[in-house]
Structures are given as C-alpha cells and as structure tokens.
Amino acid sequence: SVMLGNDLYAVFSAKANLSFFKFWQGEFLNIDGYRWGTSRGASPKGKVLFSHNKRCVGGARKASKANGKSAGWQVNKAEQEYIGMHDADGGAIFSYKVKGNSVLDSVEALNGSNFRRTLEFANGTTGEMKVTLFEASNKGLKTLTNGLSGTSPDGKRPWTVQVEGDAKLVVENQMLVVVLAKQTNKAQVRLLMGTDAAEVATNYAQPGKSLSLAKRSTMRK
C-alpha cells in the first residue's frame, strides 16, 4: 500500500500482473488485531474510489497465461519481471518489465479525489499492449476528449479517466482497459483519474510540467 498524500492511497501488487488494483480516500489501513496484526490481511480505512474485484485480483495472482479477465497487464506471467520500487521525491515509482519492455509506473495524488498515473517506457515498446485500471460497467459510457466516463458495474462508484499520450481506453470484461500503442523511447502515457468529470477535465487541461520518472527515481531530499 502506498500513501500518496491528500488522504489518498493505492495498492500495488507485483503478483497480480503488476497492477495498482485499489484506490481509496480517507485513512491508511485497518489492521486486524488478531495475533498482533500478523495473521489477517489489512483493508482500506476509508472510501474505495476505484477497484478491481477480488475475483480479478485473485485470478491475476494465480493465472500463468493472459486471459483478458484478470487485473493488470494482459501478458503471460513468464513475460513479466518485477524489479523493485524507488522511494523517490514525489512518491513511489515501481520498476518492472513487460514483454522485455522496461516500465516505470507511478501514481500521484492531485486535488480532491483525483489521481495521475504515469507509465514511462525507457526504450519504447515492441508493439501494442493492454493494462487494466479497475472494474467498470460497459453501460452508460460517455466519450470525452481522449477519455471515458462511467460507473462501476454496480453503479455505485462514478469514474472519469482522460489520457495523455499514445493510448486509448476501452471497457472489456467489465474492466476499464488502457490500450497502449507502440511507444517510442522515453515516451510517457499519463492517466488522469477521478470521480468528478469536471475536476478531471480541469486537470487534463492544465497538465503542468512532465518530469521524467527516470530522473525522479534518482532524486531524494
């Protein structure tokens, strides 16, 4: 689990196809007191904003082959390599490889209940790839400028995502999926995510400076 600031948090799992599979707002974690908190899992202490369901996360951890129904990168486990995490200025940066392509992956807290996720490809990529973001209904979708707006499958959690970079969004198997085109060296794809479409649109219109994750990963105060 990663503390992002502004009372926003996310969970990254290397075993679940290198995915951020839950985002929430409030406090950090609920720790079960049984056996001094060592024997039962922790849970988010706050309001879950975006999430994959347990079946998708569990499937991602167990499946060795890409099946389009699990969380995270839609590639076989044998083509995934987790390298580690940089404790960098501006937040944690995760480093891994997918199909031999080096990826730096980071989520930042923005205003309100908004996030920016950045994917950076040091040496580009060899072709199209897909990565899921969270569960989403394919009903009632609204098309935005380089983005989509909708709800979770139960209709209780609204979401909006807009993309900066060479990628597009689709909903497949009740999940929001980023379809990444072939990337050039040092290319970034940035995902502006939030629960309010107007706030996401404001962040999209004012992206600010885009600092290289590779450079940021070497910076510590």
HUCORCOR-V665221 format. One record per residue. N is the residue number from 1. RES is the residue in one small letter. BURIAL is + if it has 16 or more other ideal C-beta (glycine too) atoms within 10 Angstrom, else -. Layout:
n = {N;N}
res = {RES;RES}
burial = {BURIAL;BURIAL}
This chain:
n = {1;2;3;4;5;6;7;8;9;10;11;12;13;14;15;16;17;18;19;20;21;22;23;24;25;26;27;28;29;30;31;32;33;34;35;36;37;38;39;40;41;42;43;44;45;46;47;48;49;50;51;52;53;54;55;56;57;58;59;60;61;62;63;64;65;66;67;68;69;70;71;72;73;74;75;76;77;78;79;80;81;82;83;84;85;86;87;88;89;90;91;92;93;94;95;96;97;98;99;100;101;102;103;104;105;106;107;108;109;110;111;112;113;114;115;116;117;118;119;120;121;122;123;124;125;126;127;128;129;130;131;132;133;134;135;136;137;138;139;140;141;142;143;144;145;146;147;148;149;150;151;152;153;154;155;156;157;158;159;160;161;162;163;164;165;166;167;168;169;170;171;172;173;174;175;176;177;178;179;180;181;182;183;184;185;186;187;188;189;190;191;192;193;194;195;196;197;198;199;200;201;202;203;204;205;206;207;208;209;210;211;212;213;214;215;216;217;218;219;220;221}
res = {s;v;m;l;g;n;d;l;y;a;v;f;s;a;k;a;n;l;s;f;f;k;f;w;q;g;e;f;l;n;i;d;g;y;r;w;g;t;s;r;g;a;s;p;k;g;k;v;l;f;s;h;n;k;r;c;v;g;g;a;r;k;a;s;k;a;n;g;k;s;a;g;w;q;v;n;k;a;e;q;e;y;i;g;m;h;d;a;d;g;g;a;i;f;s;y;k;v;k;g;n;s;v;l;d;s;v;e;a;l;n;g;s;n;f;r;r;t;l;e;f;a;n;g;t;t;g;e;m;k;v;t;l;f;e;a;s;n;k;g;l;k;t;l;t;n;g;l;s;g;t;s;p;d;g;k;r;p;w;t;v;q;v;e;g;d;a;k;l;v;v;e;n;q;m;l;v;v;v;l;a;k;q;t;n;k;a;q;v;r;l;l;m;g;t;d;a;a;e;v;a;t;n;y;a;q;p;g;k;s;l;s;l;a;k;r;s;t;m;r;k}
burial = {-;+;-;+;-;-;-;+;+;+;+;+;+;+;-;+;+;+;+;+;+;+;+;+;+;-;-;-;+;-;-;-;-;-;-;-;-;-;-;-;-;-;-;+;-;+;-;+;+;+;+;+;+;-;-;+;+;-;+;+;+;-;-;-;-;+;-;-;+;+;+;+;+;+;+;-;+;-;-;+;+;-;-;-;+;+;-;+;-;-;+;+;+;+;+;+;-;+;+;-;+;+;+;+;+;+;+;+;+;+;-;-;+;+;+;+;+;+;+;+;+;+;-;-;+;-;-;-;+;+;+;+;+;+;+;+;+;-;-;-;+;-;-;+;-;-;+;+;+;+;+;+;-;-;-;-;+;-;+;+;+;+;+;+;+;-;+;-;+;-;+;-;-;-;+;+;+;+;+;+;-;-;+;-;-;-;+;+;+;+;+;+;+;+;+;-;+;-;+;+;+;+;+;+;-;-;-;-;-;-;-;-;+;-;-;+;+;-;-;-;-}
